[in-house]
Amino acid sequence: MWTIATLTACLIASVAADCTITSRAAWGARPPTSTSDIGTRLRYIVHHSAGAACTTSADCMAQVRSIQNFHMDSNGWSDIGYNFLVGEDGNAYEGRGWDNLGAHAGGHNTGSVGICVIGDFTSRVPNAAAQSRVQALIACGTSSGYLPSSYKLLGHRDVTATACPGDQFYPIITGWPNYSPDP
């Protein structure tokens, strides 16, 4: 007979085990011009791209390439700023990955894994597929040992003056495990 504790443990294990991430090669990333080690990973910082949303793999890969081009060509950065991106197609896309220092939250990049949900969530929330994938990615990072179970989860606005990750999405992440407004 299944108990609630057993079912909950199975659900958590299945979410934690889903570490499916679309590689840089798969979405057609440009090579970075340089990389730096992220340091000891202690927190996740959640962002939104504040641009067009995507609901298909092809559209999301095009959006990720566009964001990378903007970050490298307009901002002069060495690569896409985020460690990972998530589309409303329910997929996670590798940006700088687990080991490379991001450029997503000035003054707070060291020790932070930046996760950007593709779209503008000022007046609407990301769909369930995107929200679930962000949570699965966080669980993956913890279960794989990239971040400790005592990680902090923050919104971009918790570390700098910005509306990111959007007025509709931010209240949702404040209800997720390990949320802290204090970096």
C-alpha positions as CSV (number, residue, x, y, z in Angstrom):
1,M,0.0,0.0,0.0
2,W,1.3,3.4,-1.0
3,T,1.5,6.0,1.7
4,I,1.5,9.7,1.1
5,A,5.1,10.0,2.2
6,T,6.1,7.3,-0.3
7,L,4.2,9.0,-3.1
8,T,5.7,12.3,-2.2
9,A,9.2,10.9,-2.2
10,C,8.6,9.3,-5.6
11,L,7.3,12.6,-7.0
12,I,10.3,14.5,-5.7
13,A,12.7,11.9,-7.0
14,S,11.1,12.0,-10.5
15,V,11.3,15.8,-10.6
16,A,14.9,15.8,-9.3
17,A,15.9,13.1,-11.8
18,D,14.7,15.1,-14.8
19,C,17.8,16.9,-15.7
20,T,17.0,17.2,-19.4
21,I,18.7,20.3,-20.8
22,T,19.0,21.3,-24.5
23,S,22.7,21.7,-25.1
24,R,24.4,24.7,-26.6
25,A,25.2,22.6,-29.7
26,A,21.5,21.7,-30.1
27,W,20.3,25.3,-30.1
28,G,23.2,26.6,-32.3
29,A,25.2,28.6,-29.7
30,R,28.2,30.7,-30.8
31,P,31.3,29.8,-28.8
32,P,32.1,32.1,-25.9
33,T,35.0,34.5,-26.3
34,S,36.1,33.7,-22.7
35,T,34.8,31.9,-19.6
36,S,35.3,32.3,-15.8
37,D,34.6,29.9,-13.0
38,I,31.3,30.5,-11.2
39,G,32.8,29.9,-7.8
40,T,30.9,28.2,-5.0
41,R,27.2,28.1,-6.1
42,L,24.9,29.3,-3.4
43,R,21.8,30.7,-5.0
44,Y,19.5,30.8,-8.1
45,I,18.4,34.2,-9.5
46,V,15.3,34.0,-11.6
47,H,14.8,36.4,-14.6
48,H,12.5,37.0,-17.5
49,S,13.8,38.0,-20.9
50,A,11.2,40.8,-21.1
51,G,10.8,40.0,-24.8
52,A,8.8,37.7,-27.0
53,A,7.7,34.4,-25.6
54,C,8.1,31.0,-27.3
55,T,6.0,27.9,-27.1
56,T,7.8,25.5,-29.6
57,S,11.3,24.2,-29.5
58,A,12.2,25.8,-32.8
59,D,10.9,29.2,-31.7
60,C,12.6,28.9,-28.3
61,M,16.0,28.0,-29.9
62,A,15.6,31.0,-32.1
63,Q,14.9,33.2,-29.1
64,V,17.9,31.8,-27.2
65,R,20.2,32.5,-30.2
66,S,18.7,36.1,-30.5
67,I,19.4,36.7,-26.8
68,Q,22.9,35.4,-27.1
69,N,23.5,37.6,-30.2
70,F,22.2,40.7,-28.3
71,H,24.3,39.9,-25.2
72,M,27.5,39.4,-27.3
73,D,27.0,42.0,-30.0
74,S,25.2,44.8,-28.3
75,N,26.4,44.4,-24.7
76,G,29.9,43.2,-25.6
77,W,29.7,40.2,-23.3
78,S,31.7,37.0,-23.8
79,D,28.5,34.9,-24.1
80,I,24.8,34.8,-23.3
81,G,24.4,36.2,-19.8
82,Y,22.3,33.4,-18.3
83,N,23.4,30.0,-17.1
84,F,20.1,28.5,-18.3
85,L,17.0,29.6,-20.1
86,V,13.5,28.1,-20.0
87,G,10.9,28.3,-22.7
88,E,7.1,27.9,-22.5
89,D,7.7,24.8,-24.6
90,G,8.7,23.2,-21.3
91,N,12.4,22.9,-22.2
92,A,15.5,24.1,-20.5
93,Y,18.3,25.5,-22.6
94,E,22.0,25.6,-21.6
95,G,23.5,29.0,-21.5
96,R,26.7,29.3,-19.6
97,G,25.8,26.0,-17.7
98,W,26.6,25.1,-14.2
99,D,30.3,25.9,-14.1
100,N,30.7,29.2,-15.8
101,L,30.2,32.7,-14.3
102,G,27.1,34.4,-15.7
103,A,26.5,38.0,-16.5
104,H,22.9,38.3,-15.4
105,A,22.9,40.2,-12.0
106,G,25.6,42.8,-11.7
107,G,27.5,42.4,-8.4
108,H,25.7,39.1,-7.7
109,N,26.9,36.8,-10.5
110,T,29.6,35.0,-8.5
111,G,28.0,32.0,-6.8
112,S,24.7,32.6,-8.6
113,V,23.1,30.4,-11.3
114,G,20.9,32.7,-13.5
115,I,17.8,31.1,-14.9
116,C,15.9,33.2,-17.4
117,V,12.3,32.4,-18.5
118,I,11.8,33.5,-22.0
119,G,9.0,36.0,-22.3
120,D,7.6,39.1,-20.6
121,F,5.8,38.4,-17.4
122,T,4.8,41.9,-16.4
123,S,1.1,41.3,-17.1
124,R,0.9,37.5,-17.3
125,V,2.4,34.5,-15.7
126,P,4.6,31.9,-17.5
127,N,2.6,28.8,-18.4
128,A,2.7,25.7,-16.2
129,A,5.3,24.0,-18.5
130,A,7.8,26.8,-18.0
131,Q,7.2,27.0,-14.2
132,S,7.6,23.2,-13.9
133,R,10.8,23.2,-15.9
134,V,12.3,26.0,-13.7
135,Q,11.5,24.0,-10.6
136,A,12.8,20.8,-12.2
137,L,16.1,22.6,-13.1
138,I,16.5,23.8,-9.6
139,A,15.8,20.3,-8.2
140,C,18.3,18.9,-10.8
141,G,21.0,21.3,-9.6
142,T,20.5,20.3,-6.0
143,S,20.2,16.5,-6.6
144,S,23.3,16.6,-8.9
145,G,25.3,18.4,-6.2
146,Y,25.8,21.7,-8.1
147,L,24.1,23.7,-5.4
148,P,23.5,22.8,-1.7
149,S,20.0,21.9,-0.5
150,S,20.3,25.2,1.5
151,Y,20.5,27.3,-1.7
152,K,18.7,30.6,-1.8
153,L,16.2,31.4,-4.5
154,L,15.8,35.1,-5.5
155,G,14.2,37.2,-8.1
156,H,16.4,39.5,-10.1
157,R,14.6,42.4,-8.4
158,D,15.9,41.2,-5.1
159,V,19.5,42.0,-6.0
160,T,19.1,45.1,-8.2
161,A,16.6,47.9,-9.1
162,T,14.5,46.2,-11.8
163,A,11.0,44.9,-12.5
164,C,12.5,41.5,-13.5
165,P,11.3,38.8,-13.4
166,G,8.0,40.6,-14.0
167,D,5.2,41.7,-11.7
168,Q,3.1,38.6,-12.4
169,F,5.9,36.0,-12.1
170,Y,7.7,37.4,-9.1
171,P,4.9,36.6,-6.5
172,I,4.9,33.0,-7.8
173,I,8.6,32.5,-7.1
174,T,8.3,34.0,-3.6
175,G,6.2,31.0,-2.8
176,W,8.7,28.4,-4.0
177,P,11.0,26.5,-1.6
178,N,14.1,28.4,-0.4
179,Y,12.9,31.8,-1.6
180,S,14.7,34.6,0.2
181,P,14.7,38.3,-0.6
182,D,18.1,38.6,1.0
183,P,21.1,37.5,-1.1
